[in-house]
Amino acid sequence: MASSDVEHWQCDKSLSQCMSYMLANQIMCDVTFLLGEDRLKVQAHKYMLASRSPVFLAMLEGPMAEKGKIDIPDIEKDIFHIFLRYIDDVLSINNPKFTDYLSSIYPSEIEVKEATETNNSASCLDIMDTSLYDKRDDFNFSIANFPFLSSNIPSSPTYGVFISQLIRYARASTKYTDFVLKARRLSDKLLSQGYVCDRLTSSLRKFYGRYGELVIHYDVPLSRMVDDILS
């Protein structure tokens, strides 16, 4: 049985927060690095390194993968810790000392250029926000576009409408606020048509569990999503 401390860091936390906690507290680490001339030991998670770096993927997976402890004599322990935090997306790249660690983060074969012309703005490629606009939301009359619970339709597929719409909203909404706005309007409408809040909550939990890949970028725990949509 898990201790209360373990339960505490897992409950109501996002995936990135849990990953950061596991790295900081060395929980379930499965790879060991020996760093610097003194060969100081640092442990990390293979999945995290491999998911963020093709170099580490080649180093840790496949027939040519290194076995046992991995020696990196040209990087000191403190710098490697910062490198791990950078990979884990915990350390802000706006850190004023970031350039001090470039040689440790990027291999010498890669030329890193200063492309920022000013500290007040930056150029970005291929960043786009998407959201849904339904012109029917602006009509000054109500539209019966979802089944009423009092109809002859079985209840299970009726509540399935809620899940299907959540999937559609999540796929089209880059921002969590846009997703919640649409989902909240939908839940209010369904509740006014006789749907039961507990069953809508259960459907929302099913959606979150089965289609986590659609909402993981929102970085929001289930408890908050339930509160935002159905409270």
Summary of the structure (lengths in Angstrom):
residues: 231
radius of gyration: 23.8
end to end distance: 31.4
largest distance: 75.2
contacts: 506
relative contact order: 0.08
helix: 52%
strand: 6%
